[in-house]
Amino acid sequence: MNRIAGNTAEQSADPTQLTRMTVNGETVEREVSVRMLLSDFLRHELGLTGTHVGCEHGVCGACTVMINGRSGRSCLTFAVQADGADIRTIESVADENGDLHTLQEAFRDCHALQCGYCTPGMIMNILSHLEADDEIDLSDEGIRELLSGNLCRCTGYANIIKAVRQAADTGNWNRT
Amino acid sequence: MKPSLFDYCSPTSVGEVVAALVADPGAMILAGGQSLVPAMNLRLASPTRLIDLKNVADLADIQVDNGVIKIGAMVRHRDLELNDEVYAANPLIRKMMRFVAHVPIRNCGTVVGSLCHADAAAEMPLLLVLTGGTVTAVGPDGSRDIAAKDFFQFHMTTSRAPDEMIVRANIPVLADGAGYAFHEFARRQGDYAIAAAGATVSLDGDNRVTRARVGACGVASTPVLLEAVEQAITGAQLSQSTIADAAEKAKDAVTAPDDMHASTGYRKHLLAGLVRRVLGEAGQRAAGGAIK
């Protein structure tokens, strides 16, 4: 299944630049406007609409993706800045058959989402922590700090905190 | 949202960056972009050209050398925060770094970028002032070091010339035996501080203060050293009462007018409390036990 859309003709008069990066393991190359944000690049150029766009100034965290293995705001990064980078989006998290990742299962089990708008950014941020070697404080306060850059307006966070703890406890993270 | 039109280049040397700044007075340097890009998205900033530093060699280096921590212009907050050599050289850095926005922002944003953005409520400018650090600027006529107190001129205004690039920040290591502390008050985790204070304190064998540096941000148009507090406590035997008396003197440094976050009076109250806390904690670290 090819989840990345084909190239579309660039009609803009903006200065453009040839930009190449790896997205979810696949190399993509596009001639893009230099002012195109990475979030818009993923959604409009590649058709990867799982990355959501909320505030577009770095506050809400809905657009969080992994840039070279670390979480980052795709709305505060120009696509041209990500030239040569390795990008992971929410589309890479469940496996090819649609089987959910441990973290996604934990979200489902704990009712950690309602409207789901913030969820892709939440998942990418939490996943980057679970996959990294740095220590995670699994107290309520520690998890709240970890989630502090992602806003949710439905759940009141309590169930998201439960889901993070369940995922950390049940997943095989190869942590040192 | 979409920033207004701009040209873009990604030079490979500091010399080319400076040449690009000279050629286009409307150009701005793009490092991590975590302050600049939101400003551009909101069209508060409309540079004619972005000069992306990502391809300039060696700017992501961190070196601890001869008592100074040298932080290149592309060092991300998170890299400095997690660097164990830096933590050993000056643990105040990691302490303050935890208050800079959120991890996804710290993963991308740069320390030098934050210094150049010079928000008066931000932690990194206070770190530079508090430690007596410098920045190294390179312009068409060569390089110069600018002391922290001369660098920050006003909220979001520095003494960097328009054709200069800040290539690194230089932060002294913590003095042997000195205690350190930092506390901040914000409504939400990761927000800019309504008020914040930091301190480093050295004591002699009788718990007398031999050297104190105390600073604050969020309370004036730049980060400030609280010299009245430093003077009140230097030479004094550190106790809860000398700390409380000295902390009161912090209130005069609050010059920020009433705003939507806090009144001037509230900021004075907050700052005195924060200074009391940082002096107590830094003193305790230096003394190796509780301050009576």
Interface residues (C-beta under 8 A of the other chain):
Chain A: D14 P15 Q17 V34 R35 L37 E56 H57 G58 G61 T64 I67 R70 S71 G72 R73 C75 L76 T77 F78 V80 Q81 N125 S128 H129 D134 R144 E145 L146 S148 G149
Chain B: M1 K2 P3 S4 L5 F6 D7 Y8 S10 L30 G33 Q34 V37 P38 N41 L42 L50 D52 K54 R78 L82 A101 H102 V103 P104 I105 N107 C108 R188 Q189 G190
